[in-house]
């Protein structure tokens, strides 16, 4: 169950895991698996106390790896029973640390799980040691892979460079995005490769370039080629996510499409003519087919 207010959460003792959990990556999963095991041992539910948007999106203007819908799906897939996603805004950011401790008391936390870098309250004044005032607290060390801690910021940096395979290694799954198909200029159709133009939240982190992808929706599941960028050959300025589905015929306007980025094929670049662009798209489609063994 998903809640946005502390008062709405069912009464009774519960294990509480706190954090932004942006991406629900392997580091987050490392913490949550321990919290889930403790909840099972105590015969209590696990509640994840998280923030919408993630704190750094609000405080630093960073893009997010997951919106709330994606985060809830990922948490439920792990077996989390209760999710409290409080709105993170100016008012919440100004709350003193004691107000957050009162939340945990009201939630009847019997055990608390946080990462070692967790801070809370106005000016990040509160730390894990203060949580002990409410309940025994387990501070989980950051998971390390490749000699570095697995953190959302590390994954964002990889995605900004188009390194979707490295990001997948830290996420434990392919990086994904979704959006509703909206009307475009039908240039892909004129070039012989019709695309679905997805309306994606402007703060969603998207890897720039051209990728072999999987896409799915009510229409089924297809392999495809996706372009993330501004379409410089066509004089574009706004970022777009466009997907050409291999073997699909039909209209998708108004449909929600989910995309998983599997392999980077190339960077986006400007071509001297539409004919040169058409030839490159044909090469991209051939490269995607080869990747998928089609």
Secondary structure as a PSIPRED ss2 file (coil, helix, strand):
# PSIPRED VFORMAT (PSIPRED V4.0)

   1 X C   1.000  0.000  0.000
   2 X E   0.000  0.000  1.000
   3 X E   0.000  0.000  1.000
   4 X C   1.000  0.000  0.000
   5 X C   1.000  0.000  0.000
   6 X H   0.000  1.000  0.000
   7 X H   0.000  1.000  0.000
   8 X H   0.000  1.000  0.000
   9 X C   1.000  0.000  0.000
  10 X C   1.000  0.000  0.000
  11 X C   1.000  0.000  0.000
  12 X C   1.000  0.000  0.000
  13 X C   1.000  0.000  0.000
  14 X E   0.000  0.000  1.000
  15 X E   0.000  0.000  1.000
  16 X E   0.000  0.000  1.000
  17 X E   0.000  0.000  1.000
  18 X E   0.000  0.000  1.000
  19 X C   1.000  0.000  0.000
  20 X C   1.000  0.000  0.000
  21 X C   1.000  0.000  0.000
  22 X C   1.000  0.000  0.000
  23 X C   1.000  0.000  0.000
  24 X C   1.000  0.000  0.000
  25 X C   1.000  0.000  0.000
  26 X H   0.000  1.000  0.000
  27 X H   0.000  1.000  0.000
  28 X H   0.000  1.000  0.000
  29 X H   0.000  1.000  0.000
  30 X H   0.000  1.000  0.000
  31 X H   0.000  1.000  0.000
  32 X H   0.000  1.000  0.000
  33 X H   0.000  1.000  0.000
  34 X H   0.000  1.000  0.000
  35 X H   0.000  1.000  0.000
  36 X H   0.000  1.000  0.000
  37 X H   0.000  1.000  0.000
  38 X H   0.000  1.000  0.000
  39 X H   0.000  1.000  0.000
  40 X H   0.000  1.000  0.000
  41 X H   0.000  1.000  0.000
  42 X H   0.000  1.000  0.000
  43 X C   1.000  0.000  0.000
  44 X C   1.000  0.000  0.000
  45 X E   0.000  0.000  1.000
  46 X E   0.000  0.000  1.000
  47 X E   0.000  0.000  1.000
  48 X E   0.000  0.000  1.000
  49 X E   0.000  0.000  1.000
  50 X E   0.000  0.000  1.000
  51 X E   0.000  0.000  1.000
  52 X E   0.000  0.000  1.000
  53 X C   1.000  0.000  0.000
  54 X C   1.000  0.000  0.000
  55 X H   0.000  1.000  0.000
  56 X H   0.000  1.000  0.000
  57 X H   0.000  1.000  0.000
  58 X H   0.000  1.000  0.000
  59 X H   0.000  1.000  0.000
  60 X H   0.000  1.000  0.000
  61 X C   1.000  0.000  0.000
  62 X C   1.000  0.000  0.000
  63 X C   1.000  0.000  0.000
  64 X E   0.000  0.000  1.000
  65 X C   1.000  0.000  0.000
  66 X C   1.000  0.000  0.000
  67 X C   1.000  0.000  0.000
  68 X H   0.000  1.000  0.000
  69 X H   0.000  1.000  0.000
  70 X H   0.000  1.000  0.000
  71 X H   0.000  1.000  0.000
  72 X H   0.000  1.000  0.000
  73 X H   0.000  1.000  0.000
  74 X H   0.000  1.000  0.000
  75 X H   0.000  1.000  0.000
  76 X H   0.000  1.000  0.000
  77 X H   0.000  1.000  0.000
  78 X H   0.000  1.000  0.000
  79 X C   1.000  0.000  0.000
  80 X C   1.000  0.000  0.000
  81 X C   1.000  0.000  0.000
  82 X E   0.000  0.000  1.000
  83 X E   0.000  0.000  1.000
  84 X E   0.000  0.000  1.000
  85 X E   0.000  0.000  1.000
  86 X E   0.000  0.000  1.000
  87 X E   0.000  0.000  1.000
  88 X C   1.000  0.000  0.000
  89 X C   1.000  0.000  0.000
  90 X H   0.000  1.000  0.000
  91 X H   0.000  1.000  0.000
  92 X H   0.000  1.000  0.000
  93 X H   0.000  1.000  0.000
  94 X C   1.000  0.000  0.000
  95 X C   1.000  0.000  0.000
  96 X C   1.000  0.000  0.000
  97 X H   0.000  1.000  0.000
  98 X H   0.000  1.000  0.000
  99 X H   0.000  1.000  0.000
 100 X H   0.000  1.000  0.000
 101 X H   0.000  1.000  0.000
 102 X H   0.000  1.000  0.000
 103 X H   0.000  1.000  0.000
 104 X H   0.000  1.000  0.000
 105 X H   0.000  1.000  0.000
 106 X H   0.000  1.000  0.000
 107 X C   1.000  0.000  0.000
 108 X C   1.000  0.000  0.000
 109 X E   0.000  0.000  1.000
 110 X E   0.000  0.000  1.000
 111 X E   0.000  0.000  1.000
 112 X E   0.000  0.000  1.000
 113 X E   0.000  0.000  1.000
 114 X E   0.000  0.000  1.000
 115 X E   0.000  0.000  1.000
 116 X C   1.000  0.000  0.000
 117 X C   1.000  0.000  0.000
 118 X C   1.000  0.000  0.000
 119 X E   0.000  0.000  1.000
 120 X E   0.000  0.000  1.000
 121 X C   1.000  0.000  0.000
 122 X H   0.000  1.000  0.000
 123 X H   0.000  1.000  0.000
 124 X H   0.000  1.000  0.000
 125 X C   1.000  0.000  0.000
 126 X E   0.000  0.000  1.000
 127 X E   0.000  0.000  1.000
 128 X H   0.000  1.000  0.000
 129 X H   0.000  1.000  0.000
 130 X H   0.000  1.000  0.000
 131 X H   0.000  1.000  0.000
 132 X C   1.000  0.000  0.000
 133 X C   1.000  0.000  0.000
 134 X C   1.000  0.000  0.000
 135 X C   1.000  0.000  0.000
 136 X E   0.000  0.000  1.000
 137 X E   0.000  0.000  1.000
 138 X E   0.000  0.000  1.000
 139 X E   0.000  0.000  1.000
 140 X E   0.000  0.000  1.000
 141 X C   1.000  0.000  0.000
 142 X C   1.000  0.000  0.000
 143 X C   1.000  0.000  0.000
 144 X E   0.000  0.000  1.000
 145 X E   0.000  0.000  1.000
 146 X C   1.000  0.000  0.000
 147 X C   1.000  0.000  0.000
 148 X E   0.000  0.000  1.000
 149 X E   0.000  0.000  1.000
 150 X C   1.000  0.000  0.000
 151 X C   1.000  0.000  0.000
 152 X H   0.000  1.000  0.000
 153 X H   0.000  1.000  0.000
 154 X H   0.000  1.000  0.000
 155 X H   0.000  1.000  0.000
 156 X H   0.000  1.000  0.000
 157 X H   0.000  1.000  0.000
 158 X H   0.000  1.000  0.000
 159 X H   0.000  1.000  0.000
 160 X H   0.000  1.000  0.000
 161 X C   1.000  0.000  0.000
 162 X C   1.000  0.000  0.000
 163 X C   1.000  0.000  0.000
 164 X H   0.000  1.000  0.000
 165 X H   0.000  1.000  0.000
 166 X H   0.000  1.000  0.000
 167 X H   0.000  1.000  0.000
 168 X H   0.000  1.000  0.000
 169 X H   0.000  1.000  0.000
 170 X H   0.000  1.000  0.000
 171 X H   0.000  1.000  0.000
 172 X C   1.000  0.000  0.000
 173 X C   1.000  0.000  0.000
 174 X C   1.000  0.000  0.000
 175 X E   0.000  0.000  1.000
 176 X E   0.000  0.000  1.000
 177 X E   0.000  0.000  1.000
 178 X E   0.000  0.000  1.000
 179 X E   0.000  0.000  1.000
 180 X E   0.000  0.000  1.000
 181 X E   0.000  0.000  1.000
 182 X E   0.000  0.000  1.000
 183 X C   1.000  0.000  0.000
 184 X C   1.000  0.000  0.000
 185 X C   1.000  0.000  0.000
 186 X C   1.000  0.000  0.000
 187 X H   0.000  1.000  0.000
 188 X H   0.000  1.000  0.000
 189 X H   0.000  1.000  0.000
 190 X H   0.000  1.000  0.000
 191 X C   1.000  0.000  0.000
 192 X C   1.000  0.000  0.000
 193 X C   1.000  0.000  0.000
 194 X C   1.000  0.000  0.000
 195 X C   1.000  0.000  0.000
 196 X E   0.000  0.000  1.000
 197 X E   0.000  0.000  1.000
 198 X E   0.000  0.000  1.000
 199 X E   0.000  0.000  1.000
 200 X C   1.000  0.000  0.000
 201 X C   1.000  0.000  0.000
 202 X C   1.000  0.000  0.000
 203 X C   1.000  0.000  0.000
 204 X E   0.000  0.000  1.000
 205 X C   1.000  0.000  0.000
 206 X C   1.000  0.000  0.000
 207 X C   1.000  0.000  0.000
 208 X C   1.000  0.000  0.000
 209 X E   0.000  0.000  1.000
 210 X E   0.000  0.000  1.000
 211 X E   0.000  0.000  1.000
 212 X E   0.000  0.000  1.000
 213 X E   0.000  0.000  1.000
 214 X E   0.000  0.000  1.000
 215 X E   0.000  0.000  1.000
 216 X E   0.000  0.000  1.000
 217 X E   0.000  0.000  1.000
 218 X C   1.000  0.000  0.000
 219 X C   1.000  0.000  0.000
 220 X E   0.000  0.000  1.000
 221 X E   0.000  0.000  1.000
 222 X E   0.000  0.000  1.000
 223 X E   0.000  0.000  1.000
 224 X E   0.000  0.000  1.000
 225 X E   0.000  0.000  1.000
 226 X E   0.000  0.000  1.000
 227 X E   0.000  0.000  1.000
 228 X E   0.000  0.000  1.000
 229 X E   0.000  0.000  1.000
 230 X C   1.000  0.000  0.000
 231 X C   1.000  0.000  0.000
 232 X H   0.000  1.000  0.000
 233 X H   0.000  1.000  0.000
 234 X H   0.000  1.000  0.000
 235 X C   1.000  0.000  0.000
 236 X C   1.000  0.000  0.000
 237 X C   1.000  0.000  0.000
 238 X C   1.000  0.000  0.000
 239 X C   1.000  0.000  0.000
 240 X E   0.000  0.000  1.000
 241 X E   0.000  0.000  1.000
 242 X E   0.000  0.000  1.000
 243 X E   0.000  0.000  1.000
 244 X E   0.000  0.000  1.000
 245 X E   0.000  0.000  1.000
 246 X C   1.000  0.000  0.000
 247 X C   1.000  0.000  0.000
 248 X C   1.000  0.000  0.000
 249 X C   1.000  0.000  0.000
 250 X C   1.000  0.000  0.000
 251 X C   1.000  0.000  0.000
 252 X C   1.000  0.000  0.000
 253 X C   1.000  0.000  0.000
 254 X C   1.000  0.000  0.000
 255 X C   1.000  0.000  0.000
 256 X E   0.000  0.000  1.000
 257 X E   0.000  0.000  1.000
 258 X E   0.000  0.000  1.000
 259 X E   0.000  0.000  1.000
 260 X E   0.000  0.000  1.000
 261 X E   0.000  0.000  1.000
 262 X E   0.000  0.000  1.000
 263 X E   0.000  0.000  1.000
 264 X E   0.000  0.000  1.000
 265 X E   0.000  0.000  1.000
 266 X E   0.000  0.000  1.000
 267 X C   1.000  0.000  0.000
 268 X C   1.000  0.000  0.000
 269 X C   1.000  0.000  0.000
 270 X C   1.000  0.000  0.000
 271 X C   1.000  0.000  0.000
 272 X C   1.000  0.000  0.000
 273 X C   1.000  0.000  0.000
 274 X H   0.000  1.000  0.000
 275 X H   0.000  1.000  0.000
 276 X H   0.000  1.000  0.000
 277 X H   0.000  1.000  0.000
 278 X H   0.000  1.000  0.000
 279 X H   0.000  1.000  0.000
 280 X H   0.000  1.000  0.000
 281 X H   0.000  1.000  0.000
 282 X H   0.000  1.000  0.000
 283 X H   0.000  1.000  0.000
 284 X H   0.000  1.000  0.000
 285 X H   0.000  1.000  0.000
 286 X H   0.000  1.000  0.000
 287 X H   0.000  1.000  0.000
 288 X H   0.000  1.000  0.000
 289 X H   0.000  1.000  0.000
 290 X H   0.000  1.000  0.000
 291 X H   0.000  1.000  0.000
 292 X H   0.000  1.000  0.000
 293 X C   1.000  0.000  0.000
 294 X C   1.000  0.000  0.000
